[in-house]
């Protein structure tokens, strides 16, 4: 089991993350399953399932000039993903509380199959 401390990754609140939405140098990266992504997602987010055996290979193709706000359902998987992505020299921040907190705060989500 992978043990992480809170200091392994920058943690930001949902409110802080919402202020970054739409900035051209920031990408919201969803690390949940495709089914979860179709249920609800942050607009214009990118999906790379943490449990995909090719997660690391897909992550290596990400643009290193961007900052990635990583989220999942509640914040656990995103913390694991942050550790992996940080190891690939990507600029990352873990969105605490995940999509559930995003929805609870009333922020916009997209639903249905991804484009």
VMD Tcl script that draws the C-alpha trace (Angstrom):
set ca {
  {0.00 0.00 0.00}
  {1.30 3.43 -0.96}
  {1.55 5.75 2.04}
  {1.56 9.47 1.39}
  {1.87 12.45 3.64}
  {-0.01 15.66 2.91}
  {3.36 17.32 2.20}
  {4.03 15.18 -0.87}
  {1.76 17.34 -3.01}
  {0.35 20.86 -3.08}
  {-3.22 20.67 -1.81}
  {-5.77 23.27 -2.91}
  {-9.39 23.76 -1.95}
  {-12.27 23.46 -4.38}
  {-12.71 27.24 -4.16}
  {-9.05 27.80 -5.06}
  {-9.35 25.32 -7.93}
  {-12.49 27.01 -9.27}
  {-10.52 30.25 -9.67}
  {-8.11 28.39 -11.99}
  {-10.83 27.02 -14.27}
  {-10.52 28.46 -17.77}
  {-6.92 29.62 -17.43}
  {-4.99 28.57 -20.51}
  {-1.97 27.33 -18.55}
  {-4.06 25.11 -16.22}
  {-5.54 21.69 -17.02}
  {-8.02 19.85 -14.79}
  {-7.05 16.18 -14.78}
  {-9.65 13.64 -13.66}
  {-8.12 10.36 -12.46}
  {-11.40 8.46 -11.92}
  {-12.88 5.72 -14.10}
  {-14.62 6.45 -17.39}
  {-18.01 5.64 -15.84}
  {-17.40 8.15 -13.03}
  {-16.23 10.72 -15.58}
  {-19.45 10.32 -17.56}
  {-21.53 10.71 -14.38}
  {-20.10 14.18 -13.65}
  {-16.89 16.02 -14.47}
  {-15.40 19.48 -14.31}
  {-15.91 21.22 -17.67}
  {-13.08 20.69 -20.18}
  {-11.25 18.30 -17.87}
  {-9.06 15.52 -19.21}
  {-9.50 11.90 -18.11}
  {-6.61 9.57 -17.32}
  {-7.83 6.74 -15.08}
  {-5.37 6.14 -12.25}
  {-6.17 2.41 -12.42}
  {-5.33 2.20 -16.15}
  {-2.18 0.04 -16.49}
  {-0.89 2.69 -18.92}
  {-1.52 5.63 -16.55}
  {2.15 6.56 -16.26}
  {2.75 6.22 -20.01}
  {-0.24 8.46 -20.78}
  {0.89 10.96 -18.15}
  {4.33 11.15 -19.76}
  {2.62 12.67 -22.82}
  {1.20 15.59 -20.85}
  {2.48 19.11 -21.56}
  {5.08 19.97 -18.90}
  {4.52 23.70 -19.39}
  {1.00 23.42 -17.89}
  {-0.12 23.16 -14.29}
  {-2.45 20.23 -13.55}
  {-5.23 20.34 -10.98}
  {-5.78 16.68 -10.13}
  {-9.13 15.46 -8.88}
  {-11.08 12.28 -8.25}
  {-14.24 11.50 -6.29}
  {-13.10 12.54 -2.80}
  {-9.37 13.27 -2.97}
  {-7.65 9.95 -2.23}
  {-6.84 8.76 -5.76}
  {-5.86 12.27 -6.79}
  {-3.30 12.38 -3.99}
  {-1.75 9.13 -5.26}
  {-1.80 10.47 -8.84}
  {-0.13 13.71 -7.70}
  {2.77 11.75 -6.25}
  {3.23 9.85 -9.53}
  {2.88 12.97 -11.70}
  {5.23 14.97 -9.50}
  {7.77 12.20 -10.09}
  {7.41 12.90 -13.82}
  {8.32 16.54 -13.18}
  {4.81 17.84 -13.82}
  {3.41 20.85 -11.94}
  {0.47 19.44 -9.98}
  {-2.00 20.37 -7.27}
  {-4.40 18.01 -5.52}
  {-7.98 19.33 -5.33}
  {-9.07 18.38 -1.81}
  {-12.57 16.94 -1.53}
  {-12.77 15.89 -5.17}
  {-15.76 16.18 -7.47}
  {-18.17 15.57 -4.59}
  {-16.99 18.72 -2.83}
  {-17.04 20.59 -6.18}
  {-20.71 19.65 -6.64}
  {-21.54 20.40 -2.99}
  {-20.15 23.93 -3.46}
  {-22.43 24.39 -6.48}
  {-19.79 24.60 -9.21}
  {-20.69 23.65 -12.78}
  {-20.25 20.07 -14.02}
  {-20.67 18.35 -17.37}
  {-22.41 14.99 -17.67}
  {-22.76 12.23 -20.25}
  {-20.27 10.77 -22.67}
  {-17.12 12.79 -23.21}
  {-16.53 14.54 -26.50}
}
mol new
graphics top color blue
foreach p $ca { graphics top sphere $p radius 0.5 }
foreach p [lrange $ca 0 end-1] q [lrange $ca 1 end] { graphics top cylinder $p $q radius 0.2 }
display resetview
